[in-house]
């Protein structure tokens, strides 16, 4: 009678465990890389949404405004705006909104700051965005154009570290006052 034992040898078990460990390591590192990429994408999307929201808020309020004043410096925010063209661009904008409030915008410490009647209403952008340039181009109000046009350009960085991404946004607003 032959003595045949069925089973695995110790060497076969060690080799199979080694192959399984390598496969598990590769799949785990792939999963961690995908999770990291998803976090980066979510962070950038959140930052871009924040910038677009700030830009849309400015545009929506300015459409019904009047007396657009383009400042020559970031702290040129008059208490009562008077129409002033700014074909070469300026770092601040002040105007009177439809409710009669004096509204102003500028960049301070890498964030867009909003003022209502000379008092800071806070920052419009979040910590994960850094605004490098905010430029307002105002054409028309000082020359008597019945519909002034404002172009806003924002340049900056969204995210931080390895997920940082530069952006450039631009929008043009035309005044929409009733009775023009």
LUMLO-787559 format. One line per field, with one value per residue: chain; x, y, z of N, C-alpha, C in turn; residue number from 0. Coordinates in Angstrom, 3 decimals, decimal comma. Example, Ala and Ser with C-alpha at 12.3 -4.5 7.8 and 13.67 -1.06 7.14 Angstrom:
ch <- A/A
n.X <- 13,190/12,850
n.Y <- -5,690/-2,250
n.Z <- 7,800/7,080
ca.X <- 12,300/13,670
ca.Y <- -4,500/-1,060
ca.Z <- 7,800/7,140
c.X <- 13,200/12,900
c.Y <- -3,300/0,030
c.Z <- 7,800/7,870
i <- 0/1
This chain:
ch <- A/A/A/A/A/A/A/A/A/A/A/A/A/A/A/A/A/A/A/A/A/A/A/A/A/A/A/A/A/A/A/A/A/A/A/A/A/A/A/A/A/A/A/A/A/A/A/A/A/A/A/A/A/A/A/A/A/A/A/A/A/A/A/A/A/A/A/A/A/A/A/A/A/A/A/A/A/A/A/A/A/A/A/A/A/A/A/A/A/A/A/A/A/A/A/A/A/A/A/A/A/A/A/A/A/A/A/A/A/A/A/A/A/A/A/A/A/A/A/A/A/A/A/A/A/A/A/A/A/A/A/A/A/A/A/A/A/A/A/A/A/A/A/A/A/A/A/A/A/A/A/A/A/A/A/A/A/A/A/A/A/A/A/A/A/A/A/A/A/A/A/A/A/A/A/A/A/A/A/A
n.X <- 0,810/0,512/1,599/0,014/-0,291/-2,519/-2,466/-1,025/2,317/4,687/6,261/4,697/2,534/3,779/4,601/2,078/0,869/2,615/2,132/-0,576/-0,313/1,126/-0,740/-2,850/-1,596/-1,128/-3,788/-4,829/-3,187/-3,921/-6,612/-6,338/-5,033/-7,038/-8,970/-7,606/-7,353/-10,048/-10,684/-9,080/-10,253/-12,838/-12,224/-11,152/-13,395/-15,195/-13,858/-13,862/-16,637/-17,189/-15,824/-17,173/-19,734/-19,298/-18,584/-20,948/-22,744/-21,781/-22,185/-24,984/-26,028/-24,853/-25,990/-28,392/-27,562/-26,202/-24,258/-21,468/-18,267/-14,972/-12,264/-8,912/-7,074/-6,805/-7,902/-9,457/-12,328/-15,008/-17,305/-19,681/-20,491/-19,531/-20,089/-17,522/-15,414/-13,290/-11,253/-8,791/-8,794/-9,310/-8,634/-10,776/-14,328/-17,087/-20,493/-23,953/-26,555/-29,769/-31,373/-30,484/-28,199/-24,698/-22,377/-19,360/-16,426/-13,386/-10,045/-8,543/-6,019/-5,951/-8,609/-11,961/-13,439/-16,394/-18,257/-20,809/-22,369/-19,957/-19,119/-17,481/-18,749/-17,766/-15,836/-16,131/-15,139/-13,723/-11,387/-9,893/-9,329/-7,278/-7,136/-5,429/-5,571/-8,012/-9,843/-11,589/-13,264/-14,731/-16,998/-18,599/-20,449/-19,548/-19,380/-21,955/-23,312/-26,231/-26,387/-24,170/-21,211/-19,624/-16,705/-15,418/-12,551/-11,063/-8,284/-6,477/-5,715/-6,949/-7,591/-4,947/-1,500/-0,619/-2,931/-3,477/-4,651/-4,505/-6,658/-8,651/-11,159/-13,803/-16,286/-18,847/-20,894/-23,931/-25,778/-29,081/-31,432/-34,732/-36,648/-34,796
n.Y <- -1,164/2,068/5,092/7,883/11,218/13,869/17,389/20,659/21,735/23,234/25,112/25,710/26,963/29,253/30,592/31,083/32,726/34,911/35,832/36,523/38,591/40,546/41,146/42,139/44,410/45,967/46,442/47,817/50,130/51,255/51,814/53,692/55,736/56,459/57,407/59,606/61,169/61,690/63,282/65,518/66,417/67,030/69,091/71,067/71,492/72,540/74,928/76,253/76,511/78,268/80,601/81,148/81,608/83,946/85,734/85,708/86,756/89,378/90,278/90,011/91,864/94,245/94,670/96,054/98,397/101,780/104,776/103,977/103,560/103,261/102,330/103,612/102,403/99,665/100,555/102,699/103,575/105,281/107,063/108,002/107,111/108,389/108,572/107,123/106,399/103,660/102,610/101,367/99,639/98,859/98,190/98,158/98,505/100,624/101,292/102,361/100,409/98,879/99,093/101,378/101,308/101,846/99,973/98,136/96,534/94,729/93,279/91,758/90,429/88,136/87,476/88,195/91,106/92,518/95,501/97,341/100,327/101,523/99,858/96,878/93,903/91,455/88,626/87,275/85,030/81,762/80,107/78,264/79,363/81,618/84,819/86,443/88,608/91,053/92,742/95,550/96,820/99,652/101,075/103,780/105,161/107,759/109,164/109,521/107,414/105,556/102,897/101,577/99,513/96,844/95,054/92,248/90,758/87,962/86,508/83,779/81,211/78,017/75,673/73,879/73,036/69,965/69,820/72,304/74,722/76,977/79,674/81,628/83,898/85,599/88,065/90,015/92,733/94,370/97,268/97,024/98,772/99,856/101,799/102,996
n.Z <- 0,000/-0,856/0,656/0,501/1,118/1,155/0,592/1,328/1,004/3,246/1,924/-0,323/0,928/2,012/-0,331/-1,550/0,391/0,252/-2,384/-2,105/-0,188/-1,615/-3,646/-2,057/-0,949/-3,260/-4,140/-1,920/-1,844/-4,282/-3,772/-1,693/-3,113/-4,940/-3,150/-2,079/-4,402/-4,880/-2,640/-3,182/-5,578/-4,654/-2,860/-4,576/-6,224/-4,370/-3,683/-6,186/-6,570/-4,490/-5,317/-7,735/-6,696/-5,166/-7,227/-8,760/-6,884/-6,586/-9,230/-9,535/-7,672/-8,549/-11,045/-10,746/-9,706/-9,288/-9,988/-10,268/-9,025/-9,681/-7,905/-7,423/-5,854/-3,483/-1,113/-1,790/-1,244/-1,439/0,754/-0,300/-3,403/-6,611/-10,080/-11,959/-14,555/-15,505/-17,448/-17,558/-15,475/-12,017/-8,509/-6,729/-6,158/-5,875/-5,335/-5,550/-4,479/-5,457/-3,199/-2,046/-0,527/0,021/-1,585/-1,528/-2,852/-2,483/-2,515/0,225/2,152/0,514/0,139/-0,961/0,100/1,432/1,673/3,317/3,291/4,193/6,249/7,054/5,806/5,943/4,675/1,404/0,271/0,849/3,126/1,669/-0,750/-2,522/-3,456/-5,895/-7,679/-8,148/-10,347/-11,522/-14,293/-15,367/-17,507/-18,950/-17,007/-16,164/-18,529/-19,247/-20,388/-20,715/-19,891/-17,996/-18,109/-16,529/-16,059/-14,496/-13,252/-11,882/-10,423/-9,098/-6,644/-6,045/-3,475/-1,725/-1,156/-2,701/-4,151/-5,152/-7,478/-10,144/-11,132/-13,417/-13,684/-15,326/-15,793/-17,339/-16,669/-17,319/-16,633/-15,389/-15,146/-14,567/-16,827/-18,474
ca.X <- 0,000/1,257/1,208/-0,103/-0,973/-2,929/-2,363/-0,033/3,582/4,975/6,778/3,552/1,766/4,535/4,531/0,716/0,678/3,389/1,393/-1,771/0,097/1,457/-2,006/-3,573/-0,880/-1,403/-5,181/-4,994/-2,552/-4,769/-7,795/-5,933/-4,770/-8,334/-9,593/-6,881/-7,735/-11,419/-10,636/-8,535/-11,270/-13,903/-11,702/-11,084/-14,764/-15,740/-13,223/-14,379/-18,022/-17,148/-15,434/-18,279/-20,817/-18,928/-18,669/-22,366/-23,352/-21,389/-22,830/-26,425/-26,324/-24,388/-26,860/-29,436/-26,926/-25,926/-23,122/-20,335/-16,985/-13,852/-11,177/-7,555/-6,310/-7,706/-8,578/-10,186/-13,735/-15,672/-18,533/-20,770/-19,881/-19,904/-19,711/-16,142/-14,964/-11,995/-10,966/-7,556/-8,999/-9,012/-8,734/-11,955/-15,544/-18,109/-21,695/-25,194/-27,419/-31,183/-31,945/-29,921/-26,988/-23,413/-21,733/-17,978/-15,692/-11,940/-9,324/-7,698/-5,490/-6,262/-10,047/-12,803/-14,125/-17,607/-18,625/-22,145/-22,362/-18,669/-18,817/-17,157/-19,753/-17,026/-15,223/-17,040/-14,477/-13,318/-9,969/-9,196/-9,065/-6,411/-7,328/-4,231/-5,953/-9,415/-9,805/-12,867/-13,218/-16,033/-17,108/-19,873/-21,266/-19,084/-19,595/-23,384/-23,882/-27,366/-26,176/-22,760/-20,759/-18,551/-16,052/-14,720/-11,582/-10,525/-7,209/-6,049/-5,404/-7,933/-6,971/-3,623/-0,578/-0,573/-4,193/-3,647/-4,895/-4,713/-7,868/-8,935/-12,576/-14,167/-17,679/-19,199/-22,219/-24,508/-26,785/-30,448/-32,368/-36,019/-36,885/-33,674
ca.Y <- 0,000/3,315/6,094/9,193/12,223/15,010/18,667/21,610/21,745/24,511/26,009/26,152/27,903/30,506/31,246/31,574/33,874/36,022/36,350/37,182/39,832/41,525/41,545/42,972/45,675/46,729/46,891/48,815/51,384/51,820/52,351/54,911/56,758/56,918/58,194/60,877/61,925/62,159/64,388/66,675/66,887/67,644/70,349/72,032/71,823/73,414/76,240/76,870/76,892/79,442/81,751/81,445/82,186/85,332/86,509/85,835/87,662/90,735/90,597/90,134/93,111/95,401/94,874/97,029/99,508/103,026/105,562/103,063/104,227/102,322/102,868/103,547/101,532/98,754/101,252/103,834/103,212/106,501/106,885/108,231/106,956/109,203/107,830/107,287/105,349/103,073/101,769/100,607/98,700/99,282/97,083/98,234/98,996/101,120/101,729/102,410/99,321/99,213/99,422/102,651/101,104/101,965/98,665/98,182/95,265/94,784/92,095/91,986/89,162/87,035/87,191/89,309/91,708/93,237/96,592/97,920/101,660/101,783/98,894/95,574/92,844/90,200/88,087/86,507/83,806/80,888/79,956/77,415/80,106/82,786/85,731/87,230/89,834/91,376/93,972/96,024/97,752/100,320/101,910/104,384/106,030/109,146/109,796/109,654/106,230/105,148/101,554/101,297/98,125/96,527/93,760/91,819/89,690/87,403/85,527/83,277/79,797/77,252/74,523/74,109/71,900/69,269/69,975/73,705/74,924/78,380/79,938/82,963/84,038/86,921/88,273/91,387/93,075/95,609/97,750/96,709/99,626/100,078/103,170/103,540
ca.Z <- 0,000/-0,944/1,634/-0,144/1,931/0,357/1,298/0,826/1,724/3,894/0,893/-1,124/1,749/2,105/-1,642/-1,762/1,286/-0,311/-3,545/-1,581/0,476/-2,664/-4,276/-1,090/-0,852/-4,478/-4,168/-0,864/-2,261/-5,333/-3,122/-0,990/-4,135/-5,445/-2,088/-2,031/-5,595/-4,687/-1,685/-3,893/-6,520/-3,874/-2,323/-5,680/-6,640/-3,335/-3,830/-7,414/-6,314/-3,634/-6,148/-8,652/-5,911/-4,854/-8,464/-9,121/-5,903/-6,980/-10,503/-9,341/-6,974/-9,336/-12,211/-10,443/-9,018/-10,009/-9,486/-10,152/-8,799/-9,746/-7,094/-7,957/-4,961/-2,780/-0,021/-2,354/-1,095/-0,963/1,531/-1,250/-4,721/-7,764/-11,285/-12,425/-15,469/-15,182/-18,609/-17,349/-14,378/-10,657/-7,551/-5,862/-6,792/-4,963/-6,050/-4,782/-4,959/-5,636/-1,898/-1,603/0,274/-0,671/-1,569/-2,018/-2,889/-2,678/-2,028/1,387/2,678/-0,387/0,133/-1,393/1,236/1,065/2,574/3,176/3,912/4,827/7,302/6,477/6,001/6,008/3,467/0,557/-0,172/1,947/3,439/0,705/-1,976/-2,361/-4,576/-6,183/-8,365/-8,383/-11,133/-12,031/-15,420/-15,430/-18,702/-19,271/-16,153/-16,114/-19,837/-19,457/-21,022/-19,888/-19,351/-17,728/-18,230/-15,578/-16,265/-13,281/-13,486/-10,646/-10,600/-7,808/-6,471/-5,270/-2,835/-1,149/-1,251/-3,995/-4,870/-5,552/-8,897/-10,486/-11,892/-13,944/-13,971/-15,812/-16,163/-17,685/-16,171/-17,807/-15,709/-15,780/-14,407/-15,245/-17,272/-19,258
c.X <- 0,867/0,713/1,185/-0,903/-1,297/-2,848/-1,295/1,231/3,768/5,455/5,630/2,704/2,466/4,461/3,131/0,399/1,435/2,669/0,143/-1,420/0,430/0,181/-2,809/-2,919/-1,164/-2,833/-5,445/-4,368/-3,346/-6,011/-7,470/-5,639/-6,063/-9,053/-8,943/-7,260/-9,156/-11,462/-10,112/-9,574/-12,414/-13,466/-11,651/-12,485/-15,411/-15,168/-13,742/-15,828/-18,085/-16,809/-16,569/-19,458/-20,519/-19,062/-20,123/-23,096/-23,035/-22,155/-24,326/-26,788/-25,953/-25,289/-27,922/-28,873/-26,778/-24,716/-21,891/-19,027/-15,898/-12,672/-9,815/-6,628/-7,304/-8,433/-9,290/-11,673/-14,492/-16,970/-19,763/-20,166/-20,423/-19,391/-18,294/-15,780/-13,580/-11,641/-9,721/-7,657/-8,588/-9,264/-9,939/-13,132/-16,518/-19,291/-22,874/-26,111/-28,876/-31,855/-31,425/-28,694/-25,755/-22,664/-20,325/-17,359/-14,213/-11,342/-8,456/-7,303/-5,892/-7,728/-10,803/-13,583/-15,278/-17,887/-20,051/-22,158/-21,098/-18,267/-18,568/-18,233/-19,082/-16,460/-16,223/-16,443/-13,921/-11,799/-9,209/-9,039/-8,198/-6,545/-6,054/-4,595/-7,463/-9,414/-11,193/-12,611/-14,611/-16,024/-18,510/-20,491/-20,832/-19,340/-21,077/-24,022/-25,036/-27,230/-24,695/-22,461/-19,564/-18,008/-15,239/-13,810/-11,010/-9,471/-6,774/-5,734/-6,472/-7,246/-5,615/-2,775/-0,559/-1,844/-4,446/-3,767/-5,160/-5,991/-7,910/-10,419/-12,857/-15,659/-17,876/-20,650/-22,678/-25,648/-28,181/-31,422/-33,623/-36,116/-35,738/-34,076
c.Y <- 1,246/4,322/7,464/10,114/13,416/16,256/19,542/21,487/23,128/25,535/26,543/27,170/29,260/31,276/31,831/32,757/35,103/36,659/37,097/38,519/40,914/42,039/42,463/44,343/46,553/47,256/47,947/50,146/52,048/52,462/53,649/56,044/57,320/57,780/59,568/61,753/62,465/63,330/65,654/67,269/67,578/69,000/71,427/72,444/72,773/74,826/76,962/77,308/78,160/80,696/82,137/82,079/83,650/86,217/86,728/86,768/89,110/91,149/90,836/91,464/94,332/95,681/95,944/98,249/100,743/103,712/104,680/103,841/103,168/102,939/102,690/102,718/100,680/99,439/102,520/103,467/104,422/106,185/107,064/108,149/107,957/108,465/108,168/106,100/104,866/102,083/100,920/99,650/99,257/98,141/97,135/98,811/99,420/101,583/101,773/101,334/99,769/99,602/100,748/102,522/101,327/100,654/98,817/96,784/95,555/93,459/92,520/90,630/87,958/86,645/88,423/89,808/92,571/94,307/97,039/99,208/101,905/100,812/97,530/94,554/91,477/89,786/87,223/85,176/83,051/80,826/79,147/78,065/81,309/83,648/86,555/88,589/89,910/92,722/94,283/97,015/98,346/101,259/102,470/105,355/107,494/109,878/109,905/108,492/105,727/103,737/101,282/99,806/97,931/95,149/93,453/90,658/89,267/86,366/85,067/81,803/79,160/76,023/74,890/72,861/71,301/69,460/71,414/73,822/76,402/78,532/81,392/82,987/85,463/86,954/89,742/91,615/94,346/95,995/97,447/97,494/99,834/101,554/103,788/103,567
c.Z <- 0,000/0,054/0,952/0,761/1,053/1,220/0,661/1,649/2,335/2,874/0,029/-0,352/1,846/0,789/-1,861/-0,845/0,787/-1,489/-3,082/-0,930/-0,543/-3,338/-3,344/-0,958/-2,065/-4,500/-3,092/-1,262/-3,382/-4,735/-2,383/-1,969/-4,694/-4,409/-1,983/-3,228/-5,461/-3,714/-2,342/-4,838/-5,780/-3,329/-3,409/-6,133/-5,645/-3,453/-5,072/-7,238/-5,469/-4,436/-7,097/-7,908/-5,580/-6,090/-8,876/-8,157/-6,244/-8,233/-10,322/-8,682/-7,824/-10,540/-11,972/-9,723/-9,891/-9,381/-9,242/-10,068/-8,756/-9,007/-7,734/-7,084/-4,179/-1,628/-0,485/-2,406/-0,559/-0,209/0,645/-2,646/-5,744/-8,985/-11,716/-13,297/-15,072/-16,294/-18,414/-16,167/-13,039/-9,682/-6,610/-6,640/-5,705/-5,798/-5,089/-5,337/-5,012/-4,321/-1,346/-0,729/-0,593/-0,479/-2,135/-1,937/-3,096/-2,237/-0,852/1,946/1,831/-0,431/-0,347/-0,188/0,726/2,117/2,277/3,984/4,739/5,916/6,656/6,836/6,032/4,663/2,710/0,127/1,034/2,111/2,393/-0,665/-1,643/-3,614/-4,734/-6,765/-8,498/-9,079/-11,674/-13,161/-15,552/-16,628/-18,818/-18,306/-16,159/-17,428/-20,181/-20,195/-20,150/-19,312/-19,170/-17,830/-17,301/-15,924/-15,007/-13,648/-12,136/-11,015/-9,215/-7,834/-5,600/-4,697/-2,254/-1,307/-2,643/-4,803/-5,318/-7,069/-9,145/-11,291/-12,345/-14,282/-14,416/-16,102/-16,489/-17,315/-16,872/-16,869/-16,252/-14,935/-15,233/-15,642/-18,035/-20,713
i <- 0/1/2/3/4/5/6/7/8/9/10/11/12/13/14/15/16/17/18/19/20/21/22/23/24/25/26/27/28/29/30/31/32/33/34/35/36/37/38/39/40/41/42/43/44/45/46/47/48/49/50/51/52/53/54/55/56/57/58/59/60/61/62/63/64/65/66/67/68/69/70/71/72/73/74/75/76/77/78/79/80/81/82/83/84/85/86/87/88/89/90/91/92/93/94/95/96/97/98/99/100/101/102/103/104/105/106/107/108/109/110/111/112/113/114/115/116/117/118/119/120/121/122/123/124/125/126/127/128/129/130/131/132/133/134/135/136/137/138/139/140/141/142/143/144/145/146/147/148/149/150/151/152/153/154/155/156/157/158/159/160/161/162/163/164/165/166/167/168/169/170/171/172/173/174/175/176/177/178/179
